[in-house]
Amino acid sequence: MGYSDLPKCPVETTLLMVGQRWKALVIRDLLTGTKRFGELKKSVKGITQKVLTTTLRNLEKEGIVTRKVYNTIPPKVEYTLTDVGYSLLPVLNAMASWGTDYQYFVKLLEKQGITKD
């Protein structure tokens, strides 16, 4: 993806990088360090092998993740965030903070007998 392919709006650009559910969760789990495919598969609950593979390929193309293949049998592949990937930490921290606040808000509504359905 080149510069001319990116949306003009910076918020849209950010959403393009982390707005897809699985991307954000894979990035979240890689923030703690390098992981192998199987480790990511276990830590990202509900993701299929196919979707994880596609997500990792996209993140690699976008410069968010690097993929290192070791010449071993069986093959060993590790995924690590690039510096650009690690620069998403404040974005994910803000998302986590907002999510925590919203969970609290919904809990208060439920205590008051108000539901969001």
N, C-alpha and C positions, 0 to 999 in steps of 0.2 A: 504494500500500500504506500503510495507516494503522498507527498504533501498536498498535491492538488486533489487527491481522493478524500481527504479529510473534510469533515463538516466545518463550516466557517465558525460556528459557535463552539467555544472551548468546553462548555458543559456537554454538548453532544459528543465531542471528541472523547472526553473522559468516559462517558457512558458507553461509547463504542468499545473502549478498552476493558471496562469492568462491569458494564451494565448487564451482561449476560450472566445468569445465575452461576453457572459452572465455572466461568472464568474467575469471578471474584472469590469463589471458594478454593479453587486451585491456588490462586495467588496467596490467599490467606494462609494456606497450609505450607506454602514454600517460603513464607516470611521467616519461618523458624529454621530454615536451612535446606540443604540439598536433600532431595528425596528420590527414591526409585519409583517406577511405575506402580508396583504392587503396594507400596506404602501410601501413595496418593489414592489409589483405588479404595483402600481401607479407610482412609481418613475423610474422604469426601463421600459422605453417606448418600446412597441412592443413585450415584452416577454409574452409567454402564461403561463397559470397556471401550466400546466404539465412541461414545461421547467424550470420554476422557482422552482418548487418542486424538480425536479431532480438535478438542480444546487445547491440548498441549501443542499440536502442530500450529494452530492459529496463533497461540501466544509466542511460539518460537518465530514465526513469520513476522510478527508485530514487534519483535525485539524485546519482549517482556521476559522471556525464558530462554536459557541455553540448554541444549541437549548434548550430553557427553556419552558416547558409545565406547565401551571397553571391548577389546578384542579377546573375549573369553567365551568359553562354552560352559553353561548356556550364556548367551549374550547378556551383558549388564549395561543398563542405560540409566543415567542419572539426570535429573532436571534441577536447575538452579535458576533463581531470579537474576536477571542482569541488574546493573545499576538503575536502569530505567524502571525495572520491575520493583526494586526496593523503594524507588521514589513514590510508589503508590501507597506506602505505609500510612501517611497522614490521611489519605483519602479513605482507606479501609478503617482506620481508627475513628474517623468522623462518622462513617456508616455504622460502626459498632456502637458508638455513643448514642447516635440518634435512635438506633434500633432498641437499645436498652431503655431509653427514655420513653419510646412509644409503647414498649411492652408494659412499662409501669403505668402509663396513661390508660391503656386498655384494661389493666388489672383494676385500676381505680374506678373506671366506668362499670365494670362488672360488679364490684362491691356495692355500687350505688344502684344496681339493678338495671343499668343501661347497657344494652348490647349494641354492637356495631353491625349486626346482620341486616 
